[in-house]
């Protein structure tokens, strides 16, 4: 089994964002319909007081959607900040977004955020780090907080010849183990958990799926 090192993954995302190159995982896609619906019902009677954090913001579409809703957004990712800064500077409107370059493995959170977004990145971390990070954001949350997470489980990767690939130091969750973790971390929260089969294929050979997984979506709301 061939292993992939984490630095090559970071290099890939740096290149995609720098070149704005087409990619099979639709990194530049709009926010999901589930997230758009979630934003539409969030109370923003006092928008100046709303705070959000996007863990692994990528291209920044979720940050922009939250800022449009009235949130002050903290955007954290390990890619260089200049790509998102450049995008923001090119837009006609100004957005209340603070961008920070930091590896999520080294991130510590101890403050409340009204909305937490972490989309398609936690599988890159090891299980100890994932549990620590989720515990921190859950324990720091106040009543009414909402967390939106999408996490890949049961991942299978392969090269163009069908040989299995393994990403070093990744969580490698099964769906059952991840859901058990969510239930343990989010005690006394309202939880909605969805699962869907996710596949990525090479556009030059659409019948070859080099990445297969279950994508777990978690919407957690802190109860009084």
C-alpha angles and dihedrals in degrees: 000000000000119000128216118212122227094237091063089055091053090047089052094054092044089055094046092050094042094050096030084226125177112263136186096235095059095238091173096051122127120259115287121266089243091057093043089054091048091052092048093063100041112115110245100169087128103032095168089068097050119106131184138179127205112202107204099006098182109178091001104239093132090050091053092048091052093045089051087056092055102265126139099229129208108201116199128182138138093238121096112281094223093083094059092037089054091049093050092049090053093055120093093227129061120237131204095234128137112201122207131182109217138136109244087223087069098039122113122188124196104153133082121259121189090214129023121190124189112165126184097332110091092080088068090065128071119257095254091055093046092053092046093050095046091047091052095051092044095047092047094051125107128210112296096027117141127206123197114193134170116188133176119229135177090028121191120185129180139173126239090278094053095254115148118253127201127199111220119240096006125143095247092193125182113221091248094051093047093049090050089053092050091051091050095047098042100053112163092014126119104246131198113181125184131182129201135170111252127195135175122199133186108258090220088057108022093179091063111084108196093177127040127169147136110262111213118201117199124190110185124183122190111235125213 
